[in-house]
Amino acid sequence: MSRIFETPLYPYVRSPDQGAAGPVRRPVVVVGAGPVGLAAAIDLVQHGVPVVVLDENDKVSWGSRAICFAKRPLEILDRLGCGDPMVDKGVIWNRGKVFFRDRQVYAFDLLPESGHKRPAFINLQQYHFEKFLVDRVHALQAEGRPIELRGGSKVVVIRRQEDGVQLTVDTPDGPYRIDCDWLIACDGAGSPIRTMLGLDFVGRVFEDNFLIADVVMEDSPDFPVERRFWFDPPFNPGQSALLHKQPDNVWRIDLQLGWDIDKREEAKPEKVIPRLKAFLGEDAQFEIEWISIYTFQCRRMPKFRHGRVIFAGDAAHQVSPFGARGANSGLQDTDNLAWKLALVLAGKAPDGLLDSYDTERIHGADENILNSTRSTDFITPKSEVSRLFRDAVLDLSEHFPAFRPMVNSGRLSVPCTYDGSPLNGPDHPAMPARTRPGAPAADAPIPGGWLIDRLGGGFQLLTLDADAPDTLDADGIPVTRLALSTAGDDGRLAERWLGAARSAVYLIRPDQHVAARWEHFDDGEVRAAVAKATGRA
C-alpha cells in the first residue's frame, strides 16, 4: 500500500518555459494538484482552455484524508470523464446507523428513492481519488489537449496586476517566472498563495481534538458497509466515534479525544493501539496505515475572487469533516467556476460573470459552515445543559421518529441550490421545487440511459412534452436541445421535472444547474435568460 505514496505520478521535468527569452504567458495557471486543483484543470481543458497546474509535490497526498464522496460530485466526475473508475474502486453506501452508548437508536437511508445513476456516497481514499484524476490528465494529454501538470514546482512569489498575475516558481533547476491571465489557488487549507497575498479566514475554531486512524483489517460481520456513529460509547466514554469502510480492507476510525491533550503524545502508536482495541476488541488483528489528530475549523475567506486570483476548495473555506463537506464542496467550486472562466476567456461573457462565482459559492460555503457548526455543537456540547438536551434527544429518537431530525451526527453533504443567484431566470410555480432555478439537475432514467449523462458541458434546453428548436445561437452562446417525453415514463421523470405543469422547457447551465424554466418555449424569453445566466443582461 505504501508504494502509492512513494511513486512520483508527475515528476519534475524541465519546462520549455524555463529556457524562454522572457516570461511565457498562459491563460490559466492552477496552483495545487490535489482533488480540487486537478478537477479545475480537467474541467477547463474540456472547455477548450489551455491550463498549467503547478505543485511542489509530485505524488498523491499522504494518508486517506478525504474519503466520502457524495452523489453530486460523482455526477461532476462523470462529466469530467473519471466517474466510473472512482465508483468501481470505491465502497458504495447509502445507509447509516446512530448509536447512543451501547445501543442503536435508529438507522437512515440517504437515497431512499430509486432512479439515480449514482449512489448517495462512495468511500474512496484521497490518494486513489487523486491517482484517477492524474490518470485522466494523462489521457487528455494523449489526446493532444493543452494541459500540463508540473511537479517539483513551488510558487514562491506572486504579483497581481490589472490584466493578470506574475508568478516566480522554484524548481530543482532554479527559479523561473511564468505569467498568466488568471490564477486559481487550490493549494489547501494552509494556502501559501493566500498568505503571500496577505489574506485570511474568518470564522470559528472549535476547542476539541479528534483522532483519525486508518487501519487495515479483514472484513467482519460486526462491521458492515455503512456509516456508523456513536455518541458516548462504552469504548470512548463521554466522547464520540465514527466508523467507515474504505477499499482494500482499510477502515476509517474517528475518535473524539477532548481539548486538553498532548497531540504529539496521543498520536504515538502506543497510545493509539489501546484505544483501537477498546473499540475493535482485544483480539482484533489490524495494522495502522495512517494516524492524524486534528481540530475542527469552520471558516472561510470573506471573498473568493481577488481580481485575477480566484480561490477554491480548502484554500477558500474549511469545515469540520463530519458531514463530508470539504472535498465535495471543493469539487462544486470548480464545477461552478470553470465554465464561467472559459466564457470570459473566449470573450463571450464579461469579466463580471466571475463575481457570480463569489455569490454562489460563498452561499454554498456558508450553508456548509452552518451545517458543520451545528453538527459540531451537537456532537461536542460545551455545557452541561447542552449535553442533557442532546442526550434526551438521543433517548427519545430511539422510540419516536419525530425526534430523529434533531439528531446531528454530521448532516451529510448535499448539493447547493443557488437560490437568489443573479444568474437565475424565470420560474414556473407549477413545476417541482427540487428543479427550481439555481438547483442542480435531478437525475432520472430515460430511454437509453440516464438523464444526468445527457446534460452538461454547455447550455441546453431540456424540453418535456414541449416544442422548441433543436439548436439556438444566443448572441454567440450555442444552446442545444434535449427533447424528452413523459409518455411511457414510469413517473419519475414527470415527478422530478414536470410536477403539475402540462409541459416544460428548462434552460440548463453548463454545470447542470437550472437557469430558468417555462411551460412553453418562447424565443425572446430563452435568449434573455441566456444573457442573464452569462452575466450579459
C-alpha positions in Angstrom: 0.0 0.0 0.0 2.8 2.4 0.8 4.1 2.3 -2.8 1.3 4.6 -4.0 2.7 7.3 -1.7 6.3 6.7 -2.9 5.7 6.7 -6.7 6.0 10.1 -8.5 3.0 10.5 -10.7 4.1 13.8 -12.3 7.8 14.0 -11.6 9.7 17.3 -12.3 10.7 17.8 -15.9 12.3 20.9 -17.1 9.7 23.0 -18.9 10.4 24.9 -22.2 9.1 28.0 -20.3 12.3 27.9 -18.2 14.5 28.4 -21.2 12.4 31.1 -22.9 13.9 34.6 -23.5 11.2 36.2 -21.3 8.3 35.1 -19.1 5.8 33.0 -21.0 2.2 34.0 -20.5 -0.5 31.3 -20.0 -4.3 31.8 -20.0 -4.8 29.9 -16.7 -2.4 28.6 -14.0 -3.8 26.3 -11.3 -1.7 26.1 -8.1 -2.2 22.8 -6.3 -2.6 19.2 -7.7 -5.0 17.9 -5.1 -8.6 16.8 -5.9 -9.8 20.4 -6.4 -6.9 21.7 -8.5 -6.9 18.6 -10.8 -10.7 18.8 -11.2 -10.4 22.5 -12.1 -7.7 21.8 -14.7 -9.6 18.9 -16.3 -12.8 21.0 -16.5 -11.1 23.9 -18.0 -9.3 22.0 -20.7 -12.5 20.2 -21.6 -14.0 23.7 -22.2 -11.0 24.3 -24.5 -8.9 26.4 -22.1 -5.2 25.7 -22.0 -4.1 25.2 -18.4 -0.9 24.6 -16.4 -1.0 23.0 -12.9 1.9 23.7 -10.5 2.6 21.7 -7.4 5.7 21.5 -5.2 4.9 17.7 -4.7 4.9 15.0 -7.4 2.9 12.3 -5.6 -0.5 11.7 -4.2 -1.3 13.1 -0.7 -0.1 11.0 2.2 -2.9 9.3 4.1 -6.6 8.7 3.3 -7.6 12.3 4.2 -11.0 12.9 2.4 -12.8 9.6 1.9 -16.5 10.3 1.5 -17.7 11.5 -1.9 -21.3 12.3 -2.5 -23.7 11.7 -5.4 -23.5 15.2 -6.9 -19.6 15.3 -7.0 -19.8 11.8 -8.6 -22.0 13.2 -11.3 -19.5 16.0 -11.8 -16.7 13.5 -12.1 -18.8 11.6 -14.8 -18.8 14.8 -16.8 -15.0 15.1 -16.3 -14.5 11.6 -17.6 -13.4 9.8 -14.5 -16.5 8.9 -12.5 -16.5 5.2 -13.5 -13.1 4.2 -12.1 -13.9 6.1 -8.9 -17.2 4.3 -8.3 -15.7 0.9 -9.4 -12.9 1.2 -6.8 -15.0 2.9 -4.1 -17.1 1.3 -1.4 -20.7 2.2 -2.2 -23.1 3.0 0.7 -26.5 4.6 1.2 -27.3 3.6 4.8 -26.1 4.8 8.2 -26.7 4.0 11.9 -26.6 6.1 15.0 -25.7 4.7 18.4 -26.1 6.1 21.9 -23.9 4.5 24.5 -24.3 0.7 24.0 -27.5 0.7 21.8 -28.6 1.6 18.3 -31.2 4.4 18.4 -32.1 4.4 14.7 -30.9 3.9 11.1 -31.3 6.0 8.0 -31.2 5.8 4.2 -29.6 8.7 2.3 -31.0 7.7 -1.1 -34.5 6.3 -0.3 -35.8 6.8 -3.9 -34.8 4.8 -6.9 -33.9 6.0 -10.4 -30.5 7.6 -9.9 -27.3 6.5 -11.7 -25.0 7.2 -8.8 -25.3 6.2 -5.1 -25.7 8.5 -2.2 -22.0 8.1 -1.3 -18.8 6.2 -2.1 -15.9 5.8 0.3 -12.5 6.2 -1.5 -9.2 7.2 -0.1 -8.0 10.6 -1.4 -4.8 9.0 -2.7 -6.9 6.8 -5.0 -9.0 9.7 -5.9 -6.0 11.8 -6.9 -4.5 8.9 -8.9 -7.6 8.6 -11.0 -7.6 12.4 -11.7 -4.0 12.2 -12.7 -4.8 9.3 -15.0 -7.5 11.5 -16.6 -5.0 14.3 -17.1 -2.6 11.9 -18.8 -5.4 10.6 -21.0 -6.3 14.2 -22.1 -2.6 14.8 -22.8 -2.5 11.7 -25.0 -5.4 13.2 -27.0 -3.4 16.4 -27.5 -5.3 18.6 -25.1 -3.3 21.6 -23.8 -3.0 20.6 -20.1 0.3 20.4 -18.2 1.0 19.0 -14.8 4.3 20.3 -13.4 5.6 18.6 -10.2 8.5 19.9 -8.2 7.3 23.5 -8.9 6.7 25.7 -5.9 5.3 29.2 -6.3 7.4 31.5 -4.1 6.4 35.0 -5.3 3.1 36.3 -6.6 2.4 39.7 -8.0 -1.1 40.8 -9.1 -1.7 43.1 -12.0 -4.8 44.6 -13.6 -4.6 42.2 -16.5 -3.0 39.1 -14.9 -0.7 37.6 -12.4 3.1 37.2 -12.3 4.5 34.1 -10.6 8.0 33.1 -9.6 8.3 29.3 -9.5 11.1 27.5 -7.7 12.3 24.2 -9.2 15.3 21.8 -8.8 16.8 23.7 -11.7 16.3 27.0 -10.1 13.5 29.7 -10.2 11.7 30.9 -13.3 8.9 33.3 -14.0 5.5 32.5 -15.6 2.7 34.9 -16.2 -1.0 34.1 -16.5 -4.3 35.8 -17.3 -5.9 34.0 -14.4 -4.7 32.1 -11.3 -6.8 29.6 -9.5 -5.5 28.9 -6.0 -6.3 25.3 -4.9 -3.3 25.0 -2.6 -5.2 23.7 0.5 -6.1 25.0 4.0 -2.7 26.4 4.6 -2.7 28.1 1.2 0.7 29.8 0.6 -1.0 31.9 -2.1 -3.4 33.2 0.4 -0.6 34.0 2.8 1.5 35.7 0.2 -1.4 38.0 -0.7 -2.0 38.9 3.0 -5.4 37.3 3.0 -7.0 35.3 5.8 -10.1 33.3 7.0 -12.9 34.5 9.2 -14.8 32.0 11.3 -14.6 29.7 14.3 -12.1 27.2 15.7 -13.6 24.5 17.9 -12.0 23.6 21.2 -11.8 19.8 20.7 -9.4 17.3 19.1 -10.1 14.2 17.1 -8.0 11.2 16.3 -8.2 9.7 12.8 -6.8 6.2 12.4 -6.9 4.2 9.2 -6.4 0.6 9.9 -6.1 -2.4 7.7 -8.1 -5.5 8.8 -10.2 -8.2 7.3 -13.9 -7.9 6.8 -16.1 -8.7 9.7 -19.8 -9.2 10.1 -19.6 -6.9 13.1 -18.7 -4.0 10.8 -20.9 -3.9 7.6 -20.6 -1.4 4.8 -22.5 1.6 6.3 -21.8 4.8 8.2 -21.8 4.2 12.0 -21.7 7.0 14.5 -21.6 6.6 18.3 -22.4 9.2 21.0 -20.8 8.4 24.4 -19.9 4.8 23.6 -18.5 2.4 26.2 -15.2 2.3 24.4 -14.8 6.1 24.3 -16.9 7.3 27.2 -18.1 10.9 27.2 -16.9 11.3 23.6 -17.9 10.2 20.1 -16.7 7.8 17.4 -17.2 7.2 13.7 -16.5 4.2 11.5 -16.4 3.9 7.7 -15.1 1.2 5.4 -12.7 2.1 2.6 -11.4 0.0 -0.3 -8.5 -2.5 0.2 -9.8 -3.5 3.7 -9.0 -0.1 5.1 -11.2 1.2 7.9 -11.5 4.8 9.0 -11.9 5.2 12.7 -12.5 8.7 14.1 -12.4 9.1 17.9 -13.0 12.3 19.9 -10.2 13.0 22.4 -11.2 16.2 24.1 -9.5 19.6 24.2 -6.7 19.5 26.8 -4.4 16.8 25.3 -0.8 16.5 24.1 -1.3 15.9 20.4 2.2 14.5 19.8 1.8 12.1 22.7 -1.7 11.0 21.6 -0.5 10.2 18.1 2.0 7.7 19.2 1.1 4.1 18.4 1.4 3.0 22.0 -1.4 5.4 22.8 -3.5 4.8 19.7 -3.4 1.0 19.7 -5.2 0.6 23.1 -7.9 3.0 22.0 -8.4 0.9 18.8 -8.5 -2.3 20.7 -11.1 -0.9 23.1 -13.2 -0.2 20.0 -12.5 -3.2 17.8 -11.9 -5.8 20.5 -8.8 -7.0 22.3 -8.4 -9.9 19.8 -8.8 -7.7 16.7 -6.0 -8.1 14.2 -5.1 -4.9 12.4 -2.3 -2.8 11.0 -2.2 1.0 11.3 -1.9 2.7 7.9 -2.3 6.4 8.9 -2.7 8.4 12.1 -3.7 12.1 12.4 -5.0 14.4 15.1 -7.0 17.4 14.0 -9.0 20.3 15.4 -12.3 21.5 13.8 -12.4 24.7 12.0 -15.4 26.3 10.3 -14.0 29.3 8.5 -13.9 31.0 5.0 -12.4 33.9 3.2 -14.6 37.0 3.1 -14.2 36.9 -0.7 -13.1 34.0 -3.0 -12.2 36.2 -6.0 -9.4 38.8 -5.7 -9.0 40.4 -9.1 -7.4 37.8 -11.4 -6.7 35.4 -8.4 -9.6 33.0 -7.5 -9.6 30.7 -4.6 -11.3 27.3 -4.5 -11.6 24.3 -2.1 -9.9 24.3 1.3 -7.9 27.4 0.2 -11.2 29.3 0.3 -13.1 27.6 3.1 -12.8 25.0 5.8 -15.4 22.9 7.6 -15.3 20.0 10.1 -15.0 16.6 8.5 -18.4 15.4 9.9 -20.8 15.6 7.0 -18.2 15.1 4.3 -18.5 18.7 3.1 -14.8 19.5 2.4 -13.7 17.9 -0.8 -17.3 17.6 -2.0 -17.8 21.4 -1.8 -14.4 21.9 -3.4 -15.5 19.9 -6.4 -18.7 22.0 -6.6 -16.5 25.2 -6.5 -14.6 24.1 -9.7 -17.8 22.9 -11.3 -19.2 26.4 -10.8 -16.1 28.3 -11.9 -14.7 26.5 -15.0 -17.5 27.2 -17.5 -17.7 30.9 -16.4 -13.9 31.4 -16.8 -14.0 29.7 -20.1 -16.7 32.1 -21.4 -14.8 35.1 -20.1 -11.6 33.9 -21.8 -13.4 33.3 -25.0 -14.8 36.9 -25.0 -18.4 35.5 -24.8 -19.1 36.9 -21.3 -18.0 39.9 -19.3 -15.5 39.7 -16.5 -18.3 40.4 -14.1 -19.7 36.9 -14.6 -17.0 35.7 -12.3 -18.5 37.8 -9.5 -21.3 35.3 -9.5 -18.7 32.6 -8.5 -18.3 34.6 -5.3 -22.0 35.0 -4.8 -22.9 31.4 -5.5 -20.0 29.6 -3.8 -19.9 31.8 -0.7 -23.6 30.9 -0.4 -22.5 27.2 -0.6 -19.7 27.7 1.9 -22.0 29.5 4.4 -24.5 26.6 4.0 -21.8 24.1 4.7 -20.3 26.1 7.6 -23.8 26.5 9.2 -24.5 22.7 9.0 -20.9 21.8 10.1 -21.1 24.2 13.1 -24.4 22.8 14.2 -23.1 19.2 13.8 -20.0 20.0 15.9 -22.1 21.8 18.6 -24.4 18.7 18.9 -21.5 16.2 18.8 -19.4 18.2 21.3 -21.7 20.0 23.7 -19.8 22.7 25.7 -22.2 23.0 28.7 -24.0 20.6 31.0 -27.4 21.9 29.8 -26.4 21.3 26.1 -25.3 17.8 27.0 -28.5 17.0 28.8 -30.5 18.3 25.9 -28.5 16.2 23.4 -28.8 13.0 25.5 -32.5 13.5 25.9 -32.9 13.9 22.1 -30.9 10.7 21.5 -33.0 8.7 24.1 -36.3 9.9 22.5 -35.2 9.3 18.9 -34.9 5.5 19.6 -38.7 5.3 20.1 -40.1 8.5 18.5 -39.2 9.1 14.8 -40.2 12.8 15.2 -37.1 13.4 17.2 -34.6 11.9 14.7 -34.2 15.0 12.6 -32.9 16.7 15.7 -30.0 14.2 16.0 -27.0 15.7 14.3 -24.1 13.3 13.8 -22.9 15.3 10.8 -25.5 16.5 8.3 -24.2 14.8 5.2 -23.2 16.7 2.1 -26.0 17.6 -0.3 -25.6 19.8 -3.4 -26.1 23.5 -3.0 -29.1 25.2 -4.6 -28.3 28.8 -5.7 -31.5 30.4 -4.6 -31.4 34.1 -5.2 -28.5 33.9 -7.7 -28.2 36.9 -10.1 -27.9 34.3 -12.9 -31.4 32.8 -12.2 -34.1 33.5 -14.8 -37.9 33.0 -14.8 -39.6 30.3 -12.7 -42.8 28.4 -13.1 -44.9 27.8 -9.9 -46.5 24.5 -11.1 -43.1 22.8 -11.5 -41.3 20.8 -8.8 -39.4 22.8 -6.1 -36.4 20.4 -6.4 -35.7 21.6 -10.0 -36.3 25.3 -9.5 -33.8 27.9 -10.9 -30.5 27.5 -9.1 -31.0 23.8 -8.3 -28.7 21.1 -9.6 -30.3 18.7 -12.1 -32.2 15.8 -10.7 -31.3 12.5 -12.3 -33.9 10.2 -13.7 -34.0 7.1 -16.0 -34.7 8.0 -19.7 -34.7 5.8 -22.8 -31.2 4.6 -23.4 -29.7 5.5 -20.0 -29.7 8.4 -17.5 -30.7 12.0 -17.8 -27.6 13.2 -16.0 -25.4 11.7 -18.7 -27.1 13.8 -21.3 -26.6 17.1 -19.6 -23.5 19.3 -19.0 -20.7 20.9 -21.0 -22.8 23.7 -22.5 -26.1 25.4 -22.3 -29.1 23.2 -23.1 -32.8 23.3 -23.4 -34.4 20.4 -21.7 -38.0 20.0 -23.0 -40.6 17.7 -21.7 -43.7 17.3 -24.0 -42.9 20.7 -25.5 -41.7 22.0 -28.9 -38.5 24.0 -29.3 -35.8 24.4 -31.9 -33.0 21.8 -31.8 -30.3 24.5 -31.7 -30.2 28.1 -30.8 -27.5 30.7 -31.1 -28.0 33.3 -28.3 -25.5 36.0 -29.3 -22.7 33.6 -29.7 -23.7 31.2 -27.0 -24.8 27.9 -28.6 -27.8 26.2 -26.9 -28.7 22.6 -27.8 -32.0 20.8 -27.1 -32.6 17.6 -25.3 -36.1 16.6 -26.1 -37.9 14.1 -23.8 -41.4 12.8 -23.4 -43.3 11.6 -20.4 -45.2 9.2 -22.5 -44.2 5.8 -21.2 -42.3 7.3 -18.3 -42.6 5.3 -15.1 -43.5 8.6 -13.3 -40.0 9.6 -12.0 -39.2 11.9 -14.8 -42.5 13.7 -14.6 -42.4 13.8 -10.8 -38.9 15.4 -10.7 -39.2 17.8 -13.7 -42.9 18.3 -14.7 -44.9 18.4 -11.5 -48.4 19.9 -12.1 -47.4 21.6 -15.4 -48.6 20.1 -18.7 -45.2 20.6 -20.4 -41.8 22.1 -19.5 -38.9 23.9 -21.1 -35.8 24.2 -18.9 -32.6 26.2 -19.6 -29.7 24.2 -18.1 -26.3 25.7 -17.4 -23.0 24.0 -18.3 -22.6 22.9 -14.7 -26.0 21.1 -14.8 -27.8 23.7 -12.6 -31.2 25.0 -13.7 -31.1 28.6 -15.0 -34.7 29.1 -15.9 -37.9 27.3 -16.7 -41.2 27.8 -18.6 -44.2 25.8 -19.6 -43.7 26.6 -23.3 -40.8 27.8 -25.5 -40.5 31.5 -26.2 -37.5 32.6 -28.2 -37.2 36.0 -26.6 -37.6 34.6 -23.1 -34.9 32.0 -23.6 -32.4 34.5 -25.2 -33.0 36.8 -22.2 -32.4 34.0 -19.8 -29.1 33.0 -21.5 -28.0 36.6 -21.4 -28.7 36.7 -17.7 -27.0 33.4 -17.0 -23.9 34.6 -18.7 -23.8 38.0 -16.9 -24.8 39.9 -20.0 -28.3 41.0 -19.0 
